[in-house]
Each structure stands twice: as structure tokens, then as C-alpha cells.
Amino acid sequence: MNAKIIHNGNVIKIIKMNVTRTIDVIKNNKEIIDVTESVKKTRNVFEKTSCPK
């Protein structure tokens, strides 16, 4: 019985670690996406202002 509880505790720890790691990855990806979005916007503005046709 005790062995099962310890095992479950370890599994829960591993799951929690994986979840926090996944959340970190998602946060990082969101930041990267935000940066690329702002770069795109800046590029659009730059193209509009610098290239009068």
C-alpha cells in the first residue's frame, strides 16, 4: 500500500514538472509570436512610409 502511494506521489511530481515546463514553453512561444507580430507591423509601416509609389 505504501509503495503505491509513494509511486503516485512521484508520478504527480513528474506530471507537475512536465506541466510547468509546457507552460514555460507556451509562454516563450507567445513572446516569440508577439515579437514577430510587432516586427511584421513595423515592417508594414516602414514599407508604407518609405516607399511612396
N, CA, C and O of each residue as an XYZ file, in Angstrom:
212
protein
N       0.830     -1.203      0.000
C       0.000      0.000      0.000
C       0.870      1.261      0.000
O       0.658      2.175     -0.797
N       1.844      1.293      0.901
C       2.719      2.467      0.969
C       3.476      2.678     -0.338
O       3.647      3.810     -0.790
N       3.922      1.593     -0.932
C       4.680      1.686     -2.179
C       3.839      2.376     -3.252
O       4.337      3.204     -4.015
N       2.554      2.018     -3.296
C       1.675      2.637     -4.300
C       1.580      4.144     -4.085
O       1.662      4.923     -5.036
N       1.405      4.550     -2.816
C       1.266      5.990     -2.518
C       2.536      6.724     -2.947
O       2.459      7.775     -3.584
N       3.698      6.180     -2.605
C       4.970      6.816     -2.969
C       5.063      6.913     -4.490
O       5.428      7.954     -5.035
N       4.733      5.833     -5.156
C       4.786      5.810     -6.627
C       3.887      6.903     -7.197
O       4.310      7.667     -8.065
N       2.643      6.981     -6.709
C       1.714      8.002     -7.183
C       2.262      9.397     -6.935
O       2.130     10.274     -7.788
N       2.879      9.612     -5.770
C       3.482     10.908     -5.461
C       4.526     11.280     -6.497
O       4.570     12.419     -6.962
N       5.372     10.312     -6.863
C       6.407     10.579     -7.858
C       5.788     10.894     -9.209
O       6.233     11.803     -9.910
N       4.762     10.141     -9.569
C       4.087     10.378    -10.844
C       3.516     11.796    -10.872
O       3.646     12.515    -11.863
N       2.878     12.182     -9.756
C       2.293     13.528     -9.685
C       3.395     14.579     -9.807
O       3.222     15.576    -10.509
N       4.532     14.366     -9.129
C       5.657     15.304     -9.233
C       6.094     15.437    -10.675
O       6.282     16.545    -11.177
N       6.256     14.296    -11.347
C       6.701     14.306    -12.747
C       5.690     15.053    -13.612
O       6.070     15.862    -14.458
N       4.405     14.780    -13.398
C       3.363     15.451    -14.184
C       3.428     16.955    -13.943
O       3.365     17.739    -14.890
N       3.556     17.367    -12.659
C       3.628     18.796    -12.350
C       4.827     19.421    -13.047
O       4.711     20.505    -13.620
N       5.994     18.744    -13.007
C       7.191     19.269    -13.669
C       6.923     19.445    -15.160
O       7.247     20.482    -15.739
N       6.330     18.428    -15.775
C       6.044     18.498    -17.211
C       5.082     19.633    -17.524
O       5.247     20.335    -18.521
N       4.075     19.814    -16.672
C       3.090     20.874    -16.905
C       3.764     22.233    -16.829
O       3.549     23.079    -17.698
N       4.590     22.459    -15.787
C       5.230     23.768    -15.669
C       6.180     23.983    -16.845
O       6.287     25.093    -17.365
N       6.862     22.931    -17.256
C       7.775     23.053    -18.399
C       6.981     23.418    -19.649
O       7.382     24.295    -20.415
N       5.851     22.737    -19.848
C       4.999     23.014    -21.008
C       4.516     24.456    -20.978
O       4.526     25.140    -22.001
N       4.087     24.923    -19.794
C       3.606     26.296    -19.661
C       4.735     27.267    -20.017
O       4.506     28.252    -20.718
N       5.956     26.991    -19.536
C       7.098     27.845    -19.872
C       7.286     27.895    -21.375
O       7.480     28.971    -21.942
N       7.230     26.747    -22.024
C       7.397     26.695    -23.482
C       6.319     27.524    -24.166
O       6.605     28.280    -25.094
N       5.070     27.379    -23.703
C       3.967     28.134    -24.300
C       4.202     29.628    -24.110
O       4.009     30.404    -25.046
N       4.619     30.047    -22.904
C       4.881     31.463    -22.642
C       5.957     31.965    -23.592
O       5.808     33.022    -24.204
N       7.051     31.198    -23.717
C       8.145     31.609    -24.597
C       7.656     31.736    -26.034
O       7.983     32.702    -26.723
N       6.869     30.756    -26.488
C       6.336     30.809    -27.851
C       5.466     32.032    -28.045
O       5.523     32.675    -29.094
N       4.652     32.367    -27.036
C       3.777     33.528    -27.136
C       4.615     34.787    -27.280
O       4.293     35.661    -28.086
N       5.697     34.887    -26.499
C       6.578     36.050    -26.600
C       7.173     36.121    -27.996
O       7.226     37.194    -28.595
N       7.623     34.983    -28.519
C       8.206     34.959    -29.860
C       7.166     35.397    -30.879
O       7.470     36.181    -31.778
N       5.939     34.897    -30.748
C       4.862     35.268    -31.670
C       4.602     36.773    -31.579
O       4.456     37.443    -32.601
N       4.543     37.306    -30.339
C       4.334     38.745    -30.152
C       5.422     39.528    -30.873
O       5.133     40.512    -31.553
N       6.665     39.099    -30.730
C       7.779     39.807    -31.361
C       7.629     39.775    -32.875
O       7.778     40.807    -33.528
N       7.338     38.610    -33.445
C       7.211     38.526    -34.900
C       6.045     39.374    -35.375
O       6.131     40.012    -36.424
N       4.944     39.389    -34.607
C       3.802     40.232    -34.975
C       4.212     41.694    -35.018
O       3.902     42.390    -35.984
N       4.909     42.176    -33.982
C       5.288     43.588    -33.952
C       6.300     43.884    -35.056
O       6.294     44.976    -35.625
N       7.169     42.919    -35.361
C       8.124     43.115    -36.457
C       7.366     43.261    -37.774
O       7.685     44.130    -38.585
N       6.360     42.406    -37.984
C       5.549     42.495    -39.208
C       4.881     43.863    -39.303
O       4.914     44.507    -40.352
N       4.269     44.307    -38.190
C       3.592     45.608    -38.186
C       4.582     46.718    -38.511
O       4.308     47.594    -39.331
N       5.748     46.665    -37.846
C       6.761     47.695    -38.082
C       7.187     47.688    -39.546
O       7.339     48.744    -40.159
N       7.374     46.515    -40.092
C       7.797     46.399    -41.485
C       6.727     46.991    -42.408
O       7.047     47.710    -43.354
N       5.457     46.685    -42.128
C       4.369     47.223    -42.936
C       4.381     48.742    -42.911
O       4.300     49.390    -43.954
N       4.483     49.307    -41.708
C       4.511     50.758    -41.562
C       5.709     51.321    -42.317
O       5.592     52.315    -43.035
N       6.853     50.682    -42.148
C       8.076     51.164    -42.790
C       7.919     51.152    -44.308
O       8.293     52.109    -44.986
N       7.360     50.058    -44.839
C       7.179     49.961    -46.294
C       6.222     51.051    -46.782
O       6.451     51.648    -47.834
N       5.152     51.313    -46.027
C       4.186     52.325    -46.443
C       4.816     53.713    -46.437
O       4.579     54.509    -47.346
N       5.618     54.006    -45.414
C       6.142     55.364    -45.283
C       7.365     55.585    -46.170
O       7.573     56.690    -46.670
N       8.177     54.543    -46.369
C       9.453     54.770    -47.046
C       9.360     54.587    -48.557
O      10.261     55.006    -49.282
N       8.289     53.969    -49.042
C       8.208     53.688    -50.470
C       7.005     54.402    -51.086
O       5.996     53.756    -51.368
N       7.083     55.687    -51.298
C       5.971     56.342    -51.989
C       5.921     55.896    -53.432
O       6.931     55.921    -54.134
N       4.742     55.486    -53.874
C       4.647     54.975    -55.248
C       3.929     55.976    -56.133
O       3.749     55.729    -57.326
